[in-house]
């Protein structure tokens, strides 16, 4: 009976239907158990997953869906051909993160892309042709960007979502890791404008898109909770499980080249960003509770 739930008629492993139709808590428990038995590497945060491998395309699709719905993580799929003479492939799934790793980021100039080196990559690569037989592409570095559509597992959205729920009386505590970690947080729509401006250039060039300012998680809590007339210290508690073993304690980009060559700079301040994200989550929660909106996907 159990085997029939795990294996399809074609012999491929799959996620049992009872898991696909279960609550988010049950789905996360299943993914956690699968990770303990079949996960390849641990990620930066304790208990968070980084990579899976399977030869079943059906199971791969199920794991990708579970990762998106329970963790809010995007998944890249890399096909590993088997060289044993058997016509099968392994599907290697990387649950990617945009965070940089390693200490001392504040000591490095974040105004340029310093080097490009060969490595296995599970994302999209350039393979394009144009009618003029010319195509130009340059690597870019987009420092942490936010908006109300950010996934709920990312710290800023986790905070603003909690503010809305605490204000509504349906949540009391918010558990976070390192409050002193500093990031260069900008408004995503403005970063997309910068990307468009890059494409209008006659020659490709490397640009860093950032605000040039760094603010701590603590500061974000102060602004977000304050905007809702809440005392953040009464609701935020530290959970060691959210500390990253290889934390980047300070990350700030230098957008001077983008300002000089593209005429681009951010318009939305750190405080404005935190407040608009709180407003959006309050409206979202109100829509959900009133029945005007049915949530289908936690990863926007």
Wavefront OBJ file of the C-alpha trace (Angstrom):
o trace
v 0.000 0.000 0.000
v 2.738 2.436 0.999
v 4.843 1.415 -1.993
v 1.949 2.279 -4.316
v 1.859 5.779 -2.827
v 5.599 6.317 -3.265
v 6.047 4.724 -6.713
v 4.029 5.464 -9.850
v 3.091 2.905 -12.505
v 6.206 3.836 -14.476
v 8.391 2.984 -11.477
v 9.374 6.575 -10.724
v 9.347 7.764 -7.141
v 6.890 10.543 -6.338
v 5.533 12.638 -3.486
v 2.497 10.834 -1.991
v -0.809 12.528 -2.792
v -1.665 12.732 0.904
v 1.418 14.953 1.360
v 0.613 17.152 -1.638
v -2.876 17.736 -0.217
v -1.769 18.134 3.411
v -1.261 21.294 5.448
v 1.902 23.381 5.143
v 3.103 22.017 8.498
v 2.801 18.405 7.321
v 4.462 19.225 3.995
v 7.381 20.890 5.789
v 7.718 17.877 8.110
v 7.858 15.573 5.071
v 10.479 17.744 3.366
v 12.513 17.856 6.585
v 12.455 14.075 6.904
v 13.355 13.650 3.222
v 16.238 16.080 3.658
v 17.619 14.102 6.608
v 17.614 10.944 4.539
v 18.452 12.273 1.104
v 19.613 15.900 1.314
v 23.104 16.466 -0.050
v 24.362 19.509 1.827
v 23.197 21.803 4.607
v 22.718 25.480 3.815
v 23.843 28.527 5.765
v 20.954 28.452 8.243
v 20.340 25.504 10.548
v 17.503 23.279 9.372
v 17.310 24.886 5.924
v 17.862 22.756 2.854
v 20.230 23.358 -0.023
v 20.247 20.499 -2.501
v 18.558 17.231 -3.475
v 19.336 14.618 -6.128
v 16.977 12.054 -7.651
v 16.658 10.086 -10.887
v 12.865 10.482 -10.840
v 11.520 13.489 -12.786
v 8.174 13.075 -10.993
v 9.808 13.244 -7.559
v 11.945 16.179 -8.701
v 8.829 18.108 -9.729
v 7.206 17.344 -6.382
v 10.252 18.429 -4.382
v 10.474 21.665 -6.377
v 6.821 22.408 -5.623
v 7.223 21.618 -1.907
v 10.344 23.777 -1.653
v 8.520 26.718 -3.219
v 5.340 26.393 -1.149
v 6.798 25.503 2.262
v 10.163 27.286 2.193
v 9.515 30.064 -0.302
v 12.733 29.027 -2.053
v 13.437 29.081 -5.770
v 14.929 25.892 -7.171
v 17.400 25.435 -10.007
v 17.510 22.038 -11.736
v 20.757 20.648 -13.126
v 20.715 17.478 -15.231
v 23.519 15.032 -14.466
v 23.854 12.375 -17.189
v 24.878 8.957 -15.903
v 27.901 7.420 -17.576
v 27.177 3.819 -16.667
v 25.680 2.906 -20.028
v 22.161 3.163 -18.608
v 19.892 5.735 -20.244
v 19.036 7.642 -17.059
v 19.643 11.094 -15.675
v 19.983 12.493 -12.209
v 18.078 15.670 -11.397
v 20.173 17.801 -9.050
v 18.043 20.494 -7.404
v 19.775 23.518 -5.895
v 17.680 25.617 -3.515
v 19.494 28.821 -4.304
v 20.073 31.850 -2.104
v 21.096 35.346 -3.099
v 23.167 35.828 0.045
v 26.922 36.172 -0.133
v 28.964 33.985 2.175
v 32.183 34.615 4.014
v 33.375 37.152 6.544
v 34.836 40.564 5.857
v 32.543 41.675 3.037
v 32.753 45.225 4.363
v 36.475 45.230 3.554
v 35.914 44.520 -0.135
v 35.005 47.163 -2.712
v 31.421 46.416 -3.771
v 31.521 48.769 -6.750
v 32.632 46.249 -9.339
v 32.423 42.640 -10.421
v 35.998 41.639 -9.682
v 36.460 38.316 -11.435
v 34.659 35.606 -13.373
v 35.624 31.989 -12.812
v 34.380 28.691 -14.237
v 32.028 26.642 -12.080
v 29.051 24.353 -12.407
v 25.956 26.500 -12.692
v 22.324 25.385 -12.442
v 20.709 28.593 -13.687
v 20.057 29.958 -17.165
v 22.989 30.726 -19.456
v 23.110 32.982 -22.516
v 22.455 31.161 -25.786
v 20.901 33.770 -28.039
v 21.227 34.989 -31.621
v 19.922 38.187 -33.199
v 19.167 39.171 -36.782
v 22.283 41.363 -36.755
v 24.370 38.461 -35.395
v 25.381 40.649 -32.466
v 24.600 40.001 -28.854
v 26.195 41.662 -25.846
v 25.909 40.547 -22.235
v 27.774 41.505 -19.095
v 27.624 40.079 -15.567
v 25.908 42.203 -12.953
v 25.635 42.264 -9.176
v 22.283 43.215 -7.690
v 22.640 43.719 -3.949
v 19.689 42.628 -1.770
v 16.424 43.985 -3.142
v 12.981 44.016 -1.526
v 9.334 44.706 -2.217
v 5.953 43.550 -0.880
v 6.276 40.596 -3.276
v 9.397 39.245 -1.572
v 9.106 35.640 -0.342
v 7.903 35.351 3.253
v 10.968 33.399 4.392
v 13.264 36.348 3.627
v 13.934 38.335 6.801
v 12.423 41.680 5.758
v 9.178 40.111 4.539
v 9.146 37.817 7.555
v 9.247 40.934 9.738
v 6.565 42.912 7.899
v 4.256 39.889 7.699
v 4.671 39.381 11.453
v 3.970 43.073 12.134
v 0.644 42.781 10.307
v -0.306 39.601 12.168
v 0.738 40.958 15.569
v -1.189 44.173 14.966
v -4.246 42.063 14.092
v -3.868 40.028 17.290
v -3.264 36.661 15.626
v 0.451 36.405 16.430
v 2.476 37.476 19.451
v 6.148 36.686 18.862
v 8.607 36.942 15.981
v 11.762 34.833 16.158
v 14.883 36.121 14.408
v 18.621 35.471 14.331
v 21.386 38.080 14.251
v 19.795 41.520 14.680
v 23.117 43.280 14.109
v 23.621 41.885 10.613
v 23.657 44.782 8.142
v 22.440 44.736 4.556
v 22.106 47.117 1.641
v 18.338 46.948 1.119
v 16.795 48.598 -1.928
v 13.400 48.714 -3.638
v 13.070 45.983 -6.303
v 11.084 47.979 -8.929
v 13.862 50.575 -9.022
v 16.429 47.813 -9.502
v 14.471 46.561 -12.503
v 14.664 50.083 -13.934
v 18.446 49.832 -13.618
v 18.414 46.508 -15.458
v 16.438 48.106 -18.293
v 18.907 50.997 -18.458
v 21.779 48.513 -18.752
v 20.145 47.051 -21.842
v 20.006 50.467 -23.504
v 23.800 50.848 -23.467
v 25.744 50.522 -26.716
v 28.464 48.471 -25.035
v 28.107 45.945 -22.199
v 29.618 46.823 -18.843
v 29.607 45.464 -15.300
v 27.375 47.371 -12.877
v 26.591 47.088 -9.179
v 23.002 47.990 -8.326
v 22.629 49.041 -4.702
v 21.603 51.924 -2.437
v 25.060 52.546 -1.007
v 23.634 52.355 2.533
v 23.697 49.501 5.046
v 21.082 49.029 7.755
v 20.778 46.350 10.420
v 17.949 43.894 10.956
v 17.401 45.685 14.269
v 16.841 48.982 12.437
v 14.344 47.328 10.103
v 12.435 45.991 13.123
v 12.384 49.434 14.728
v 10.940 51.100 11.616
v 8.491 48.311 10.716
v 7.036 47.830 14.195
v 7.080 51.574 14.860
v 5.024 52.196 11.722
v 2.289 50.012 13.263
v 2.633 51.696 16.686
v 4.126 48.535 18.182
v 7.111 48.080 20.504
v 9.386 45.729 18.595
v 11.328 44.698 21.718
v 8.111 43.332 23.242
v 7.545 40.970 20.325
v 10.953 40.033 18.849
v 12.933 37.185 20.384
v 16.288 35.718 19.376
v 16.370 32.101 18.195
v 19.893 30.619 17.798
v 18.573 28.313 15.053
v 18.333 31.330 12.746
v 22.013 32.225 13.072
v 24.109 31.392 10.030
v 27.435 29.615 10.631
v 29.107 31.766 7.921
v 27.271 35.031 8.458
v 28.161 38.059 6.343
v 27.837 40.685 9.044
v 28.031 43.742 6.779
v 27.079 43.997 3.116
v 26.965 47.303 1.260
v 27.261 48.009 -2.455
v 28.676 51.011 -4.278
v 26.341 52.084 -7.120
v 28.559 54.969 -8.269
v 29.225 53.481 -11.719
v 25.497 52.921 -12.316
v 24.835 56.525 -11.297
v 27.616 57.839 -13.531
v 26.977 55.726 -16.642
v 23.241 54.991 -16.397
v 22.038 58.061 -14.549
v 20.423 55.684 -12.063
v 20.021 56.025 -8.318
v 17.502 54.842 -5.753
v 14.544 57.051 -4.847
v 12.909 55.015 -2.080
v 14.618 55.403 1.293
v 15.186 52.590 3.787
v 12.430 53.937 6.046
v 9.979 54.319 3.157
v 10.723 50.768 2.007
v 10.024 49.256 5.431
v 6.807 51.235 5.801
v 5.397 50.405 2.363
v 6.104 46.715 2.964
v 4.230 46.871 6.283
v 1.295 48.657 4.628
v 1.172 46.026 1.879
v 1.186 43.117 4.341
v -1.524 44.734 6.445
v -3.677 45.105 3.332
v -2.885 41.541 2.252
v -3.882 40.159 5.651
v -7.086 42.187 5.636
v -7.942 40.854 2.167
v -7.256 37.272 3.251
v -9.391 37.528 6.393
v -12.269 39.154 4.553
v -12.259 36.498 1.836
v -11.339 38.938 -0.921
v -8.143 37.002 -1.584
v -7.346 33.283 -1.506
v -3.644 32.543 -1.043
v -2.285 29.934 -3.434
v 1.469 30.509 -3.342
v 3.629 31.956 -0.593
v 6.546 32.672 -2.891
v 5.867 35.735 -5.033
l 1 2 3 4 5 6 7 8 9 10 11 12 13 14 15 16 17 18 19 20 21 22 23 24 25 26 27 28 29 30 31 32 33 34 35 36 37 38 39 40 41 42 43 44 45 46 47 48 49 50 51 52 53 54 55 56 57 58 59 60 61 62 63 64 65 66 67 68 69 70 71 72 73 74 75 76 77 78 79 80 81 82 83 84 85 86 87 88 89 90 91 92 93 94 95 96 97 98 99 100 101 102 103 104 105 106 107 108 109 110 111 112 113 114 115 116 117 118 119 120 121 122 123 124 125 126 127 128 129 130 131 132 133 134 135 136 137 138 139 140 141 142 143 144 145 146 147 148 149 150 151 152 153 154 155 156 157 158 159 160 161 162 163 164 165 166 167 168 169 170 171 172 173 174 175 176 177 178 179 180 181 182 183 184 185 186 187 188 189 190 191 192 193 194 195 196 197 198 199 200 201 202 203 204 205 206 207 208 209 210 211 212 213 214 215 216 217 218 219 220 221 222 223 224 225 226 227 228 229 230 231 232 233 234 235 236 237 238 239 240 241 242 243 244 245 246 247 248 249 250 251 252 253 254 255 256 257 258 259 260 261 262 263 264 265 266 267 268 269 270 271 272 273 274 275 276 277 278 279 280 281 282 283 284 285 286 287 288 289 290 291 292 293 294 295 296 297 298 299 300
